[in-house]
């Protein structure tokens, strides 16, 4: 594990950018300004045109760090984010390592530094962002749905009311609601819950958003009115659409058109298409018993259709890599079983003919494309080839380095679109079905 952690550290130094908690300095400066009696959204960081862009609830959550030096606040955020990532990886990897017989915490100990090394995680930590914490809130609801589908299996007679409530998964939806109250893009998960008729979780998420928002109005009414009445719609506060780190569909189209602004109607048309593809594939993944892939597809779709998706927002490639790697292992194991059965019974040949079976190399190659996709996706986000080809209009055209340079500058956005369209799901991998009245049988499209 130490060797993997050291290799991850070297990779961050080789492929990452200089990090100095740039975004954390803005947040910290804003809450210090606010705590001293000024208006939160009037703050502009010295030497920049950037201010606080989160909803008022986000400001309330960050307000305690006004009492810390900015460097310490950044370190605390980084430690909390890495801890949250490790817990999330433990939850996501547990069904896989239990099936394979691997030790959970050793696997998590290897996976965590590997995940930290890639672009979304290292940018989140280095800039003092909150994306890994929001990712953990949303994934907590996935775990809650999983526990709810196995109602009672975790609960011992000696458990108290609190543990019974936790293991019941009845709270699923709270994490998505809190994440939506801090950053609006997780609202797509609420739409997904409604489409898949997970009414209890959807209602809990909506109720959480409403409660938090109304609570913010009650506590900081001036800031809430300023945010929802104006700041929310001031897109120029976050930067130009064509900026290289914006790897959303809107950023891709702006750079392809070599324009600071995104072509609006074209972006809207393609966004609706990607929304339909992403949500429909998520619904089908869940119906086939793979809730992790369903959540991953929703998160990736949100990254694609959001007007701004900085590279530190793209944390959903982490579960995408896990899904691809597990799909490769599952297909390899299934092909081995097929080869063994065919060798014993003559499976695969016509009646009366025995001995026909797949070639001996068949299990090795089965799942190869999924394994190669997992490795390729990891290496793409580890190396992050967008930065050597970063350009800024109007000084430099996005086609300054030709077609190859344009491809590299948009490579992460293209990978996201490809994942939304083609990420495989694993039938029966980890169903999280439940229904308030009908139970699992009520889920359409479930393969029995």
Secondary structure, 3 states (H helix, E strand, C coil): CHHHHHHHHHHHHHHCCCCCCHHHHHHHHHHHHHHCCCCHHHCCCCCCCCCCCCCHHHHHHHHHHHHCCHHHHHHHHHHHHHHHHHHHHHHHHHHHHHHHCCCHHHHHHHHHHHHHHCHHHHHHHHHCCCHHHHHHHHHHHHHHHHHHHCCCCCCCCCCCHHHHHHHHCCCCCHHHHHHHHHCHHHHHHHHHHHHCCCHHHHHHHHHHHHHHHHHHHHHCHHHHHHHHHCHHHCHHHCCCCCCCCECCHHHHHHHHCCCCCCCHHHHHHHHHHHHHHHHHHHHHHHHCCEHHHHHHHHHHHHHHHCCCCEHHHCCCHHHHHHHHHHHHHHHHHHHHHHHHHHHHHCCCCCCCCCCCCCCCCHHHHCCHHHHHHHHHHHHHHHHCCCHHHCCCCCCCCCCCCHHHHHHHHCHHHHHHHHHHHHCCCCCCCECCCCCCCCHHHHCCCCCC
